[in-house]
Amino acid sequence: MSKKVSLKDIAREVGVSTALVSYVLNNLKQGRISREIAQKIREVAQKLNYRPNQIAKSLKTSRTYTIGLIVADISNPFSSSLARIVEDEAEKVNYTVIFGSSDETAQKSAKLIDTLLNRQVDGLIIAPPASSVAQIEDLVKQEVPFVLLDRYFPALKTNYVILDNHGAAEKATTHLVEAGCKSIALLTYKTELEHLKERKRGYLSALKKAGMAYRRTLVKEVDISNDPREIEKALKDLLENQHPDGLLIASNILAAYGLRYINTLPLKVPADLAIVSFDETEALDLFYAPLTYIRQPLQEMGQKATQILLEGIATKNKITQIVMEGELVVRASSKR
């Protein structure tokens, strides 16, 4: 294996001090160094394939300039979009992001948190799965800088950036009411995650405001593992036995599996069944009636979460909690 190039090697070839090379490559005291010398140092560093010693650098600064990001599933367009936004925002200040997927299990989330902290990340951005309250409490006790993104725990005083899920679901359900629906169903997850519980509460609130009676049989809750057979079974029972003319779907993954089944039925969207979903994804555009959906402000959410974390790493500032509004994007699936 070839010998690792050091600052001393660069200094020797350029004919300057090691300290001067360090100043240039770390962008320090640039005003005291001639432009020609600085350029020469960078050219030699590139020629010799110099790589900075990040371990030594972190020992001096007490930072690694890395942050950890834990999402539910990086293959989900919602999660991957957020990850890219966080990565781009962190890059603006020369931070690197290390990603991981919890797969909606507290066990894997705990393992990822331990792994990232063992790698000395400066902070964490987490979309926590259900049953992970204890993990978040431990981070608070350890004074680890972190921000919860998309999800949160009401009982814990933490940084978070989330959607107003209650308001968004109420807005979506009210839209179905205004479209003329008389019987509106909800397809959601059976979970303790607060943001999904808020979506159900928003749905119920809209029904109450519209003077429509709540029928338990119109709400189908499936496991968050997204088993296509369970989703199909829930929809089959809903559509064959309850006959709703409106349907609110609580996530884009549920919508994708749901539309695959609905497309096999003789009913027509939106004439027989008007549909609204949460979150956009290109796969849903392939359906013959493009879905009306709640658009989350992902760009702002990801950027703000990253900014809050970086500020917390630098200054250990006060708790910041941000709730953002969702936008109803009306398309063919609910136009009657």
C-alpha positions in Angstrom: 0.0 0.0 0.0 1.4 3.4 -0.9 2.4 5.8 1.8 -0.2 8.4 2.9 0.7 11.9 1.8 1.2 14.3 4.7 1.3 18.1 5.0 5.0 17.8 5.4 5.4 16.1 2.0 3.5 19.0 0.3 5.5 21.6 2.3 8.8 20.0 1.2 7.9 20.0 -2.5 6.6 23.6 -2.5 9.4 24.9 -0.3 7.3 26.4 2.5 6.5 25.5 6.1 4.1 22.8 7.1 2.1 25.4 9.0 1.6 27.5 5.9 0.3 24.4 4.0 -2.1 23.7 6.8 -3.4 27.3 6.7 -4.1 27.1 3.0 -5.7 23.7 2.9 -7.9 24.6 5.9 -8.8 28.0 4.4 -7.2 29.9 7.3 -5.4 33.3 7.2 -5.8 33.6 3.5 -5.2 37.3 3.5 -1.6 36.8 4.8 -0.6 34.4 2.0 0.1 35.3 -1.6 -2.4 34.0 -4.2 0.4 32.4 -6.2 1.8 30.4 -3.2 -1.7 29.3 -2.2 -2.5 28.1 -5.7 0.9 26.3 -5.8 0.1 24.5 -2.5 -3.3 23.4 -3.8 -1.9 22.2 -7.1 0.8 20.1 -5.3 -1.7 18.7 -2.9 -3.9 17.6 -5.8 -0.9 16.2 -7.7 0.2 14.1 -4.7 -3.4 13.0 -4.1 -3.4 14.4 -0.6 -6.3 13.4 1.7 -6.8 15.2 5.0 -6.7 13.2 8.2 -10.2 13.5 9.4 -9.6 11.7 12.7 -6.8 14.1 13.6 -8.9 17.1 12.5 -11.8 16.0 14.6 -9.6 15.6 17.7 -8.5 19.2 17.3 -12.0 20.7 16.6 -14.2 18.2 18.6 -16.2 17.7 15.4 -16.3 15.3 12.6 -18.5 17.4 10.3 -20.8 14.5 9.7 -24.5 14.1 10.7 -26.6 11.0 10.8 -30.0 10.8 9.2 -32.4 8.0 10.1 -35.5 7.6 7.9 -38.2 4.9 7.8 -37.3 3.5 4.4 -34.8 5.2 2.0 -36.5 3.4 -1.0 -39.8 5.3 -0.3 -39.8 8.5 -2.5 -40.9 10.5 0.5 -37.9 9.4 2.6 -35.4 9.6 -0.3 -36.6 13.1 -1.2 -36.1 14.3 2.3 -32.7 12.6 2.5 -31.5 14.5 -0.7 -32.7 17.8 0.7 -30.9 17.3 4.0 -27.7 16.2 2.1 -27.8 19.3 -0.1 -28.4 21.6 2.9 -25.6 20.1 4.9 -23.2 20.3 1.9 -23.6 24.1 2.0 -21.5 24.1 5.2 -19.2 21.2 4.3 -21.1 18.6 6.3 -21.4 15.0 5.2 -24.6 13.0 5.8 -24.7 9.3 6.7 -28.0 7.6 6.0 -29.8 4.7 7.5 -33.4 3.1 7.3 -35.1 2.0 10.4 -37.6 -0.1 8.5 -40.2 1.1 11.0 -38.7 -1.0 13.8 -37.4 0.4 17.1 -34.7 -2.3 17.3 -33.1 -1.3 14.0 -33.5 2.4 14.9 -31.6 1.8 18.2 -28.8 -0.1 16.4 -28.5 2.8 13.8 -28.3 5.4 16.6 -25.6 3.5 18.4 -23.6 3.0 15.1 -23.8 6.6 14.2 -22.9 7.9 17.6 -20.0 5.4 17.7 -18.8 7.0 14.4 -18.8 10.3 16.3 -21.4 12.1 14.2 -22.0 15.6 15.4 -25.7 15.3 15.5 -28.8 13.3 14.3 -31.9 13.9 12.3 -34.4 11.2 13.0 -37.8 10.1 11.6 -38.5 7.9 14.7 -40.5 4.6 14.4 -43.1 3.6 16.9 -42.0 2.4 20.4 -38.7 4.4 20.2 -39.6 7.0 22.9 -36.9 5.6 25.2 -34.3 6.0 22.5 -35.1 9.7 22.1 -35.2 10.2 25.9 -31.7 8.7 26.1 -30.5 11.2 23.4 -31.9 14.0 25.5 -30.1 12.7 28.6 -26.8 12.4 26.7 -27.2 15.9 25.4 -26.8 14.7 21.8 -27.9 17.3 19.3 -30.8 16.0 17.3 -34.0 17.0 15.4 -37.0 14.9 14.9 -38.3 15.1 11.3 -41.8 14.3 10.1 -42.7 12.5 13.3 -42.5 13.5 17.0 -43.6 12.5 20.5 -45.9 15.0 22.2 -44.7 14.2 25.7 -41.0 14.9 24.9 -39.6 18.4 24.7 -37.4 18.1 21.6 -36.5 19.9 18.4 -38.8 18.8 15.6 -40.1 19.8 12.2 -43.4 18.3 11.3 -46.5 18.7 9.2 -49.8 19.8 10.6 -51.2 16.3 10.0 -54.6 17.0 11.7 -55.2 20.1 9.6 -54.0 18.4 6.4 -56.3 15.4 6.9 -59.2 17.7 7.8 -58.6 19.7 4.6 -58.4 16.5 2.5 -61.6 15.1 4.0 -63.5 18.4 3.6 -62.5 18.5 0.0 -64.2 15.1 -0.5 -67.3 16.4 1.3 -67.4 19.4 -1.0 -67.0 17.1 -4.0 -70.3 15.6 -3.1 -69.2 12.4 -1.2 -71.8 11.1 1.2 -69.8 8.2 2.7 -66.1 8.8 3.2 -63.7 6.0 4.2 -60.2 6.1 5.6 -57.4 3.7 4.8 -54.6 4.1 7.4 -52.1 2.3 9.6 -52.6 0.6 12.9 -49.9 2.4 14.9 -49.0 4.6 17.8 -47.1 7.0 15.6 -48.6 10.4 16.5 -48.6 11.9 13.0 -50.7 9.1 11.7 -53.1 9.3 14.7 -53.4 13.0 13.9 -54.4 12.2 10.4 -57.2 10.0 11.7 -58.3 12.7 14.1 -58.3 15.2 11.2 -60.5 12.9 9.2 -63.0 12.5 12.1 -63.0 16.3 12.7 -63.9 17.0 9.1 -66.8 14.5 9.3 -68.1 16.1 12.5 -67.9 19.6 11.0 -69.8 18.4 7.9 -72.5 16.8 10.1 -71.7 13.3 8.8 -71.9 10.4 11.3 -68.7 8.4 12.0 -69.0 4.7 11.1 -66.2 2.5 12.5 -66.6 0.2 9.6 -65.5 2.9 7.2 -62.0 3.0 8.8 -59.5 0.3 7.9 -56.2 0.1 9.7 -53.4 -2.1 8.4 -50.0 -3.0 9.7 -47.2 -0.5 8.9 -45.2 -3.3 7.3 -47.2 -2.6 4.1 -48.2 -6.2 3.3 -49.9 -6.0 -0.1 -52.3 -8.8 0.7 -53.4 -7.2 3.9 -54.0 -3.9 2.1 -56.0 -5.6 -0.6 -58.1 -7.5 1.9 -58.9 -4.2 3.8 -59.9 -2.4 0.6 -61.9 -5.4 -0.6 -63.9 -5.5 2.6 -64.3 -1.7 2.5 -65.5 -1.4 -1.1 -67.6 -4.6 -1.3 -69.3 -4.3 2.0 -69.4 -0.6 3.0 -69.6 1.0 -0.5 -68.0 4.4 0.3 -68.0 7.0 -2.5 -65.0 8.9 -1.0 -61.7 7.5 0.2 -58.8 9.2 2.1 -55.5 7.2 2.0 -53.0 8.0 4.8 -49.7 7.5 2.8 -48.3 7.2 -0.7 -47.3 3.6 -0.2 -50.8 2.6 0.8 -52.1 4.5 -2.2 -49.8 2.7 -4.6 -50.9 -0.7 -3.4 -54.5 0.4 -3.1 -54.7 1.7 -6.6 -53.2 -1.5 -8.0 -56.2 -3.3 -6.5 -58.8 -0.7 -7.3 -57.7 -0.8 -10.9 -58.9 -4.4 -11.1 -62.4 -3.5 -10.1 -65.3 -2.3 -12.3 -65.8 0.9 -10.4 -64.6 4.2 -11.9 -62.6 6.9 -10.2 -63.8 9.6 -9.4 -67.4 8.9 -10.6 -67.9 5.9 -8.2 -65.1 6.6 -5.8 -63.3 9.9 -5.2 -59.8 9.5 -3.8 -57.4 11.7 -1.9 -53.9 10.6 -0.6 -51.0 11.9 1.4 -47.7 12.7 -0.4 -46.9 12.6 -4.1 -45.0 9.9 -6.0 -44.4 9.4 -9.7 -45.9 5.9 -9.5 -49.4 7.4 -8.7 -49.3 9.5 -11.9 -49.6 6.3 -13.9 -53.1 5.7 -12.7 -55.7 6.7 -15.2 -57.1 9.4 -12.8 -54.0 11.1 -11.3 -54.5 11.3 -7.6 -55.4 14.4 -5.6 -53.0 14.5 -2.7 -51.7 16.5 0.3 -48.3 17.9 -0.6 -45.9 18.2 2.3 -43.4 21.1 2.1 -40.5 18.7 1.9 -37.9 21.3 0.8 -38.7 23.6 3.7 -38.9 20.7 6.2 -35.6 19.2 5.3 -33.8 22.5 5.1 -35.2 23.7 8.4 -34.4 20.5 10.2 -30.8 20.6 9.0 -30.4 24.3 9.9 -31.8 23.7 13.4 -29.4 20.7 13.9 -26.4 22.7 12.7 -27.3 25.6 14.9 -27.7 23.2 17.9 -24.3 21.7 17.2 -22.7 25.1 17.2 -24.5 26.8 20.0 -26.7 24.3 21.9 -29.5 26.7 21.4 -33.0 26.5 22.7 -35.6 23.9 21.7 -37.2 24.7 18.3 -40.5 23.2 17.2 -41.9 23.9 13.8 -45.3 22.8 12.4 -45.8 23.4 8.6 -49.0 23.4 6.5 -49.8 20.9 3.9 -51.1 21.9 0.4 -54.1 20.2 -1.2 -53.3 19.5 -4.8 -56.5 18.8 -6.6 -56.4 16.5 -9.6 -58.6 14.1 -11.5 -59.2 11.5 -8.8 -61.5 13.8 -6.9 -63.0 16.1 -9.6 -66.7 15.3 -10.1 
